[in-house]
Amino acid sequence: MSNIPQSAKLGQHVVIEENVNIGKNVVIGHHTTILAGTKIGDHVTIGSQCVLGIQPGGSARMRKTSKRDMELVIEEGSRIGHVTSIYAGTKLGKNVFVGDHASIRENVSVEEESVVGRASIVELNTKIGKGCTIQTLAYVTGDTTLEDDVFIGPCVSMSNDKYMGAQAFSLNGPYIKQGAKIGNNASLLPGITIGQNTIIGAGAVVTKDMEDNITAAGIPARKIK
């Protein structure tokens, strides 16, 4: 049995499965599906044609998620755009904004006041801190960490598999420290660390760790004055 208070405003053809908890003054757009086990806090707004609470699947070649029957949690005040998909096992903190066409996989945490921009993708096992901004069409690979107040520009790309499947490798995305800023179209290789308050220029290719409080640019990225 799902809990849907009278204050909820549901669009046309909304599907809400069993075992869904919806807070006060929630708005859900037309043709959106809320899958079993989803928990939605007060004053959350969800756009049209979204699918929320997807249980992980995949093929025999893909990495398996050990947990099953996980819950999606969306805390109060968050806003979800149109045509957005968010998987179970993920938690969005208070006042998070997720743009239209964005996709967030399982086992992801997005802390309060962060923004996941339009058509961006956040892969599994990723941690996003408070007050982060991930802009349009950015790709945040799996197993990545963004500390608080990180800025990811449009079309930034990251990877977590050093050998692209050719040999065994422990998947490990970038670790981006507090206040770092990554310019548009930059590429970050697996396992690298971007230092605190460091700026990575547009179009850079980061192949090694970058220290705190510097600016780096180029291919490969190097510290500049």
C-alpha positions, -999 to +999 in steps of 0.1 A: +000+000+000+014+034-009+010+066+011-003+095-011-015+125+009-044+146-003-020+176-008-002+157-036-009+170-071-008+142-098-008+148-135-026+126-160-016+089-163+008+089-134+017+054-122+025+048-085+034+013-075+030-003-041+052+006-012+058+042-023+058+070+003+050+105-008+053+136+014+031+167+016+026+191-013+044+169-038+038+177-075+041+149-101+039+156-139+020+137-166+029+101-175+055+097-148+061+063-131+071+060-095+083+025-088+081+004-057+102+014-027+106+051-036+104+076-008+096+112-017+099+141+009+077+171+013+075+199-014+092+178-041+084+186-077+088+159-104+083+166-141+065+146-168+076+113-183+100+104-156+108+070-143+120+069-106+132+040-085+145+017-113+159-016-100+194-023-116+196-047-145+220-054-174+236-081-194+259-110-184+289-089-193+280-059-172+290-053-136+264-066-111+250-047-082+250-069-052+219-054-035+184-059-046+150-043-037+168-010-030+150+022-023+152+056-040+151+085-015+144+120-026+145+145+003+123+176+007+124+205-016+142+187-045+131+193-081+133+167-109+130+178-145+111+161-174+121+128-189+145+120-161+155+085-149+168+078-114+176+043-101+169+027-068+196+027-041+203+064-047+196+093-024+190+129-033+195+154-004+174+184+003+169+210-024+187+191-051+179+200-087+180+174-115+175+188-150+155+174-180+167+142-196+193+135-169+200+100-157+213+089-123+223+053-117+221+032-085+242+037-053+246+074-059+244+101-032+238+137-041+240+160-011+219+191-005+217+221-028+236+203-057+226+206-093+227+177-119+222+195-152+202+188-183+210+155-201+239+148-178+247+113-167+259+101-133+270+065-131+268+041-102+287+042-069+293+079-072+293+105-043+284+141-050+289+165-021+270+197-011+266+226-034+281+210-065+271+219-100+272+194-129+263+212-161+246+202-193+257+169-210+285+161-185+294+125-180+303+115-144+316+080-146+310+053-120+331+051-088+337+089-088+338+113-058+330+150-059+336+168-026+316+199-017+313+230-041+328+213-071+319+227-106+318+204-136+314+223-169+293+213-199+303+182-218+331+172-193+339+135-197+354+110-171+365+074-173+370+047-147+386+018-166+422+024-174+425-005-199+390-001-215+381-037-206+412-053-222+426-065-189+416-067-152+414-033-135+397-021-103+373+005-116+381+038-101+368+072-113+383+106-106+384+121-071+377+158-072+384+178-041+364+207-026+360+238-047+377+225-078+364+237-112+365+216-144+361+236-176+339+225-205+349+196-227+377+185-203+385+148-201+395+132-168+413+097-169+407+070-143+419+073-107+433+108-109+428+134-081+420+170-087+432+192-058+412+215-037+403+248-055+422+238-086+409+249-120+411+227-150+409+246-183+384+239-211+394+210-233+422+198-211+430+161-208+440+152-172+462+122-171+478+125-136+470+140-102+467+178-099+478+195-067+457+220-047+452+256-057+466+256-092+454+262-127+461+235-153+454+233-190+464+216-222+468+181-236+481+166-214+471+190-187+500+209-170+502+235-143+503+270-158+511+304-141 
